Amino acid sequence: MEQNRFWIDVKRFPWLPFFVTIAIWISLAGANFYYQSQGGYTGTGILFPISVIYPNQFLWSGFVFAFLFLALGILSFRYAQKINVFFLFVVAIALVLLGNLSQGDFDISFLQPFYLKGRQYYADAVNITDGQIWLRDFSKNLEHFQLHTKTHPPFVTLLHFWILNISNLETLAIVFFAIGCLCFPLFYRILFYLGFEETRRKWMLLLFAVIPSVNIYLLVSVDALVLTSTLIFLLGFARIFNQNKIDAVSFLLISLGLILTNLITFSGLFLFAFLGCLSFYFLLRGKWNFVWLSLMCTAVFILSFLIVYVTTGYSQWETFLLASSSENPDGFRLFHQPFIYLMTRLEDVAEILLFLSFGFLAVLFSKKSGTEVLENPKINILFFSAISAISAMLLTGAYGTGETARACLFLVPYFLILLKDVSSDQFRILFYLCLIQTFGMQMIGNFYW
């Protein structure tokens, strides 16, 4: 009976948008490849829209870990209702570990992303002798640093330096992964505040762990830290929506997420844009409470970085301007390279969607019964504020180097919360499709950032 029901569920899944999205991806990738092979230049990678990918070594150990990932994903989802939520957190972490160990071994999965490519923060961190002087002179020496160091706030590289100063590269990798894994309890709590019932929360947690972007980039990526800090920010808003009032705890969560994110990445501007969009929405409805909340959080943020400037001599604003100039030395690309501007914007959006999985996109763009994704007003406010914010950033030319599946990892929760009212039948097939896509992607390539 259960097997018959599964096949009925399979038939009801929105396969048309699933295959249409795949066909669109193949067409865009093929057109981009052909154009570049004829000597054209689009500013995008040869495997559009994937910005960075290197072929796997296909070690036997990798095959074993990949199939363990697949097996654990299937079994954990099947028995999720019976699994204690704390043990489910362990399962989610194991899914990320096994997915990345599909690369072959600990060195390839945990350590090579730090040291293999010379443009990483690690390459600059090992050359720091005095962290205080290095931070003070960061803006002056910006152009001498590696690509990633000079396009991010210095605290990312300093974090590498501080950990390496007291331990080793293995500890650095483990600390990064541990901080990234805090996203699981944070996301689960957000789902609780947004009214997800228990079984759906458990399913969402597992989906969160196997969705391509999270499974691939959570292990030792700086953007995993960003995901955790932005979830602290989102937790504050979920709490507000749950209790229908702004309290001190929510204010502190939002402010903390705002400060921590901007210490790590200039993509933290997304959170300011999000605050602006959310405030504008409520202002149109005659409500000023979110406007005041945004202003207060911004004031706390400015005060925090003024304290940093006074105590260390480091200016976040000056560094942001220099980093922006470094990434776009010729100014706004639309004016001097309009075709490349349009192609890179398309690449940025397409990569985010590709790493969400084709299964998710099928549900997102389907009109079939059971795939309703815009039914909850509170979730819609959060989702459309996030989409408006990231759209504004992309229009300004942000993420000119692509890699948005990694750099915009913080967007994934805003997409996933749309699945609140999707039927269990559709959700089940979506999960398995997502699991299989991640299995394939982890087997095929290394997605170093």
N, C-alpha and C positions, 0 to 999 in steps of 0.2 A: 504493500500500500504506500509506504513512504517513498519507494523508488518511483512508483507511478506518479506520485504528487510532484516529485522533483522534475520529471520530464514535462509535466504540465506547466510547472513554473518556468522551465527553459523556453517553452513555446510562447509564453506570455511576455517574455523579456523583449524590450524594444530593440530588436536586432537591426532594423533599418537604419536608425541614426548611428548605431554601433559601426556598421559597415560603411556608412557614408563618411563618418569621421576618419576612418582608416583610409578610405579612397582619397579624401581631401589631403590627408597627410602625405600619401604616396605621390599624388599629383604635384603638390608644392615642392616636396623633396626632389622629385624627378626634374621639374622645371628649373629649380635652383642649381642642381648638379649639371644639367645640360648647359645652362647659361654660363656657369663658371668654367666648364670644360672648353667652351668656345672663346675663352679669354675675357669674359665679362667679370665684373666685380660687384658683389651685392653687400659686402660687409658682414656676411653671415658665414657660418661653418659649412663645410662641404656636405655634411649629413643633416641638413636642415630638418627640424629646428634645433637639433641637439648641438650645443655649443662645444662641449668637450667630451670626448670619449676615446679611450684607447682599448684595443682588443685584449681580451683575456688570454692568459697563458694556458687555460684549459688543463689545470692540474687535476689528478684524480681526487685529491682531497677536496677540491672545489666542488666537484660533482657530488660527492657525499654530503657536504654541507648544504648544497642547493636542494637536494632531495629531502634532507631532514627539514629544511625550511618549508618546503611544500607540504610535507606530511604534518608538521606541527601546525601549520596554518589551517589545514583541513580539519584536523582533530580538535584543535582549540575552538574553532568556530562552531563545530558540531555540538560540542559539550559546554559551550560558554555559559549557558544558563545554570549549570551545576557547579561551575568553578567559582571559588571565592574571589572577590575582586582584587584582593592583595596578591593572590597567586597569579591572577590574570595580568597584573603589572609585570610580574616576572616573565610570564609567557610573552608579553609584548616586547620586552627587552631581548628575550631569546630569539624572537623572530627577526629583530634588527641584526643581532649578532650573526645568526645563521645566514641571513641574506647577504651580509657583507663578507662573511667567510667563504662564500661561493667564489670569491676572487682567488682563493687557494690556501692562505695561511694567515697567521697573526701579523707577520711583517707586512705583507701586501695590503691587508685590510686596515690595520691600526697605525702602522708607522710610515709606510711609503707616502701617504698623502701629505705628511709633514715635510719629509726630506728629499723625496725623489725629484721634485720640480724645484729649480733654484729660485722661482719667483714667489715662494711662499713666505709667510711671516717668520717661520722658523729660521730661514736664511739670514734675516736681519737680527732676530732675537739672540742668536749665538754670538753675535758681534758686539752686543751691548756690554759695557764694563761697569757703568754707573747709571742705573735706571733714572735717577732724579735729574742728572745732567742731560741724559738722552731725551727725556720728556720735555725739559725746558727748551732745548734746541731743536725739537722735532720739526717745526715749521721751516726753520732755516735749512735743514738738511733733507727736506722732503724729496727733492728730485734725485737724491743719491740712493734712495731706498728701492726695494723690489716693488713690483707692480701692486701687489695686494697691500703692502704696508702703506704705500703713499696714497692709496685711495680709500683708506679707512682711518678712523681715529687711532691714536698710538696705543691705547690701552689694550687692544688685541695683542699686539706684539709684546707689550710689557707683561701681559698675562703669561705668554710663552716664556719670557725671560724669568719671571718670578718662580714659576714651577720648575723650570730647568735648573735654576740656581740652587734649589733645595733637593732636587731629585734627578730624574732622567727622562728620556723621550717616552719610555713606556708609561711612566706616571702621567706625563702630559696627555697622552692619548686616553688613558683611563679617566682622568679628571674631566676632560672635554666630553667624553661619552656619558659620564655620570651626570654632569650638568644637563646635557641634552635629554637624558632619560627622565628628568623632572617634568618634562612636557606631558608625560602620561598621566600622573595624578592630577596635574593642573587641568588638562583637557577633560578628564573624567569629571572633575568638580564643576567645570563650566557647563558640561552637559546636564549635570544635576540641576544647576541654577536655571537652565533654559527649559526645564521641564521634560527632559527625556526620561522615559520609564527605564527600569533597571536592565531588562534584557537588551533594549536598544543601546543603552550606554555601554554595555559589555561588547556588543557587536561593533559599535563605533570605535571602541578602544583598539580592537583587533584590526579593523580596517585602517585606522590611523597608523598602526605599526607596519602594515604591508603595502600601503599606497606607495607607488614608486619613489616619489620625491622624498618622503620621510624615511623610507627603508634604506635608500641609497645614501642620503646626505646626513643622517642623524649620527652616524658613528663617531667621526672625529672632525666634523666640519664646524667652523666658527659660526656658521648659520644655524647650527643646532642650538648654540647658546642664544642666538637671536630669537629662535622659535620659543625657547623657554621664557625669555624676558618679555616677549610680546604676549605670551599667554597669561602672564601675571597681569598685564595691562587689560587684556580681554576679560579676565576673571573679575576685575573690578566692575566692568559694565554688566556682565552676566549677573553679578550679585545685585546691582542696582535694579535691573529688570525683574529679578526674582522678588525683591521686597518692595518694589515701586517707590523707592526713596534713595536719596544719596546720603550715605553715612560716612563717618570718619575712616572706617576700614576700607570701603570702596575707593575713597579719595586717595588713601595711602597706596593701595594696590596699583591704581592707575598712574600715580606719580612715580612710584618705584619702577614700574614697567617702562615708563617714558624715559627715565634717567638711565637705567641699566642698558636699554636698547641703544640709546644714543652714545653711550660710552663705547659700545662695540662696533657700531656701524652707522654710516650716514643715511642708510635706508631707514633709520629711525625717524626721518622726516615723514615717513608714511603715517606714523602715529599722530603727528600734528595735523596732517591732511585729513586723517580719519576724524579727529576731534572737530575740525572745521566743518566737515560734511555733516556729522551728527548734530552739531550745534545749529547749523543752518536749517536742517530738517525740523528740529523742534522749535526754532525761532519762527519758522513759517506757520507753525501751529500755535504760536503765541506763548510758548514756554521758554523762559529764560534760565531755568535751572542748569541745563547742560552748557549754556554759554558761560555762566559763572564758574561752573566746574572746570571748563576748558581753560579759562583765564587763570584760575587759581593754580591748576596743574602746570601751566606754562610759567607762571611766576616762580613756583618752586623749582622748576627746571632751570630757569635763568639764574636764580640765586645759587643753585648747586654748582653750576659751571663758573659762576663768578668766584665762588670759594675756591674752586680748582685753579682758576687763573691767578688769584691772589697768593695762594699757597705754593704753586708750582711754576708759575710763569707760562703755562700752556694755555693757548687760546683756541677753543673749539671752532669759533667762527672763522678765524684766520685760516685754520687748517682746512675747513670745509671749502672755502673759496679756492685755496690752492689745489685741493684734491679735484674739485670740479674742473678747474682749468687744466689740470694734468690729464684728466680723462677725455676732455673735449677741448683740445688746445686751439682749435679754429673757431670756437664759439658754437652757437646753436646750429646743429647739423642740417636742419630743414632748409636753411638759407643758402648753404654752400654745397650740400650733397643731398638734395631732396630724395633721390631714388634710394640711396643707402639709408637715409633716415626712415623711409617708409618700410623698407625691407627689414631693417633691424627691429622696428616696432612690431612688425608681423612675427618676426622670429621670437621676440620676447613673450608675446601673448601665446603663440603656438607651443613654445617649450613648457610654459606653465601648465597648459591644458594637456599636453602629451604626458607629462609626469603625474597628472592626476589620474590617468588611465583612461583607456577607451571605454571601459565599462561605466565609469563614472560619467563620462561625457554623454553616453547613450541615455542614461537616466536624466541627466541635466537638460538635454534638449528634446526629450520625449514628451508627447502629450497623451500617452497611454494612461489608462486608469491604474492607479497604484504607484505612479511615478511623480506625484505632485511635490514639487520642491519649493514652491513659493507660497505656501499656505499659512505660515506663521508670521504675524505682523512684527513681533519683536526680532525674530531671526532675520527677516527681510531688512529691517533697519540696519542691523549690524552688517549684513552681507553687502547691501548696496552702498553703504558708507565706505566699506573697504574697497569695493570695486571702483567707486568714484575717486577715492584717494589714489589708488595705484594707477588709474587711467590718467590722472593729472600728472603724476610723476613720469609716466611713460611718454606723455605728450611733450614734456619739457626736454626729452632726450635721455632720461635716466636709463641706466643699464645698457650703455652703448656697446659693451663687450659681450652682451648676451648672458648666458648662464643664469637665467631667471628662475629655473626650476630649483636651483640652489639659493640664489640671492633672495628670492621671494618665497622661501619656505614658510614664512610666517603667514602667507595667504591661505595655506591648506585648511586650517580650522574653520575659516570663514566659508569655504566651499562645503566642507563636510557637514556643518550644522544644518545645511539645507536638506539633509536626508532624514530629518526628524519624522516626517509624515509619509515617507516612502514605505510601501507595503513590505512586509517581511519576505514575501516571495521574491520581489524584485531586488531587495537588499541582498538576499542570499546569493543570487546569481551575480550581482555586481561584485560582491566580495570575492567569489571564486575567479571571476575574470580579472580582477585587480591582482589577486595572488599569482595567477599564471603569468600576467604581464611582467610583474616584478621579478618573478623567477627567471623569465627569459632575459630581461634586461641585465640582471645581476650576473647571469651566465655569460652573456655576450661581451660585456665591456666594463672597463674601469672609468668611472665618471669623476676624475680628479677635478678639483676646482682651482 
